[in-house]
Amino acid sequence: MSDQIILRLDGQDYPLPLEQGAENERAIDISSLRADTGLITLDSGYANTGSCRSAITFVDGEQGILRYRGIPIEQFTQHPNFIEVAWLLIFGSLPNRQEYDGFAGDLTAHANLDEGMKLHFEGFPRNAPPMAILSAMINALSCFYPELLELDDTSRFRLAAARLISKIRTIAAYAYRHSQGDAYNYPNPRLAYVSNLLHMMFSHPYQERECDPLVREALNLLFILHADHEQNCSTSTVRIVGSSKANLFASCAAGVCALWGPLHGGANIEVLRMLERIHNGHMTPEDYVQQAKDKTNDARLMGFGHRVYKNRDPRAEILGRQAEKLLAYMGQDDPLLNIARKLEEIALEDPYFKQRNLYPNVDFYSGIIMRAVGIPTNMFTVMFAIGRLPGWIAHWWEQNQRGQNRIARPRQIYDGNTITDYVPMDERG
Ligand code: CMC
């Protein structure tokens, strides 16, 4: 098999090396293209561009495969433990008992926010978007830990990672409490990650929110399934920001902003809104699918389609099953789950969706689970961010450690005015 391809331009041949990954995926290395030929590539949405080499997550969109550090995602469903997966993604292998206990201990020790941060929450309007608060407060964290702005050794990085993974949950809970006008609940060191989040969000004086084991399992699983997805929009953002040598907090705060958009993490809110609109009788599932196919309006079947998955998204399948299991256990019959199943059934039979390989994605069923647990809709994308944070941290660190931090700086094809004279104000039309 050839290890290069030849680009022929103006009668001259330019050999371009081929790169191969661990799973035989192939790429043309064009790093010398412009220097050699004066050409750049144009690739809208970077759909054909590999931005880096990475050993964290493998996705095969044609086959519906997702693996973290080589481990198939399905293998985390038996005893889902988000903290274990966070360690795996960031540090490269499953933690042994000592590593696990040490990391879990760090998470417990660093769950509290500096009291000064409460003042920041107070300054936000009650109806502030929680993703705006989350991003702002992750950035604000950097002011409280100046010693973690430069992470040149693994132990300091580990502390920064633990602080972020622990505190993002406290920030999320405080954002919610502030929106409700409720007092903040301090983290309870006796509670594990997910139970503590629910406690901080929902406990009231003399009314402790307890976390049922199946709820704990469902949320651990939900966080795990969101934990990384290689070079998605928010992770690429984290890498791009980090490539300027911006610190971990700033880079992750930028990741939150990228995740916020409705085509990315914000889709989980839009899915719920879509299901509610159908449930409230504004339209039938058939009407909605029809509308999503209509190119004259912007509506899309939210929670459907993916840049990489062209067959099935394994995360959606797992979450769909988990939603059924959780609702059955809770004795709930959520009509929105039935509507989601109906939409899926119609879309999967419809030539429009079939031809374009559009399948349910991770956001299609996640909202049903969060709703069953009592998470308010406007906090859904925040929950996604909590799950995705270990992935962002892992990518930021990998880029840093591999010396892949040549500043990200794409080129463009300029299509504006050619040289144009400046016109003084009183001579302009
Ligand atoms: N409903 C209707 N049509 C769709 C949908 C959809 N959900 N998704 C894609 N299409 C159509 C699109 O209009 C285009 O049609 P045509 O070829 O006729 O112009 C074709 O399918 C290809 O779509 P695309 O927009 O070029 O695909 P993309 O890879 O650029 O976008 C996507 C991927 C996920 C942004 C898109 O499928 C979408 O907008 N889905 C709905 C939003 C959503 O669920 N986002 C969550 C993504 S998964 C988790 C995450 O990343 O956060």
Residues whose N, C-alpha, C, O or C-beta is under 5 A from the ligand:
A	BS01	CMC	P262 L263 H264 G265 A267 A292 R300 L301 M302 G303 F304 G305 H306 R307 R356 N361 V362 D363
